[in-house]
């Protein structure tokens, strides 16, 4: 969805003003609507941050060579506490337009635009919250806080076209059983720090943040993460993420996603393993020639090893995806059921300038079911955040 930054900010502020009369007033010298609106629009409390992926890449897509300097992605986050426990955020997404009359231009579109309300703790639920608007979906935002190399490319499930990271909808999330100890948060990770895990579940349009809603169906998407041994193996987490609904096309085509994920985070290394099974995809375009959603399964493994006493990391990833014609399709049993299978290997060497800024030199290669190389590249990446 493409909008100007000013339009996005106006939308957040107008949404918050509409809800102001039903929320606690901020600590001002009066309780009038005027003082509440003044607090909402006060620019002194606005927080601005950013994240940019800049690269030089050279290689080939099939038989077509390429070599270019690019801005693969850029995010500018603007957020504000509108009222106590009530926040607004907008995030324009800068990317290269690759289609139409504006091909080659840098395009500005929205990645996030939402209102978030923090709720009080309740029994085992710690820091529960509700978000409404253009928000992060339950899965990819979580995985990217464990695998910190989105600068290299999409995470596995997005790279094979199943789902992207944000959509229009509403989501509830919470940590489980308090928070993990401060030592772990300081030296390993402070993201999703639930002592026993975390939960996120939401209802979405389904097509993703850069798609028009093309049907009346809404998808249900969720994630359950458990940290089974917080005192002995705090870095071990076991997750399930599921999605159920219709693909984002006018026809009534089912799509579903089942994803299992095991991760282990340590001060000196990160390991993850993914197992996926599903039918169709959120866009609704992964179908056979006679209109049936394709069945897909796959696995992915990721590792990062941090060399002690240095800012250097070595990373590696292996993806395998296999797409099959469903039994209900007229194409089933014709001996071409692995038509879209592919393997991907990624290897890289990273230099961490700081915890959130890095340089990465990586090699990536993808082969299809016939063993033909469909993509091969060497890329120098810069991740810059502020």
Secondary structure as GFF3:
##gff-version 3
##sequence-region A 1 386
A	DSSP	alpha_helix	5	19	.	.	.	ID=ss1
A	DSSP	three_ten_helix	20	22	.	.	.	ID=ss2
A	DSSP	alpha_helix	33	41	.	.	.	ID=ss3
A	DSSP	three_ten_helix	43	45	.	.	.	ID=ss4
A	DSSP	beta_strand	47	61	.	.	.	ID=ss5
A	DSSP	beta_strand	64	83	.	.	.	ID=ss6
A	DSSP	beta_strand	86	96	.	.	.	ID=ss7
A	DSSP	beta_strand	106	118	.	.	.	ID=ss8
A	DSSP	beta_strand	125	136	.	.	.	ID=ss9
A	DSSP	alpha_helix	140	143	.	.	.	ID=ss10
A	DSSP	alpha_helix	156	159	.	.	.	ID=ss11
A	DSSP	beta_strand	166	176	.	.	.	ID=ss12
A	DSSP	alpha_helix	182	187	.	.	.	ID=ss13
A	DSSP	beta_strand	197	204	.	.	.	ID=ss14
A	DSSP	beta_strand	219	226	.	.	.	ID=ss15
A	DSSP	beta_strand	236	246	.	.	.	ID=ss16
A	DSSP	beta_strand	254	265	.	.	.	ID=ss17
A	DSSP	beta_strand	269	279	.	.	.	ID=ss18
A	DSSP	beta_strand	295	306	.	.	.	ID=ss19
A	DSSP	beta_strand	312	324	.	.	.	ID=ss20
A	DSSP	beta_strand	342	352	.	.	.	ID=ss21
A	DSSP	beta_strand	358	368	.	.	.	ID=ss22
A	DSSP	beta_strand	373	385	.	.	.	ID=ss23
###
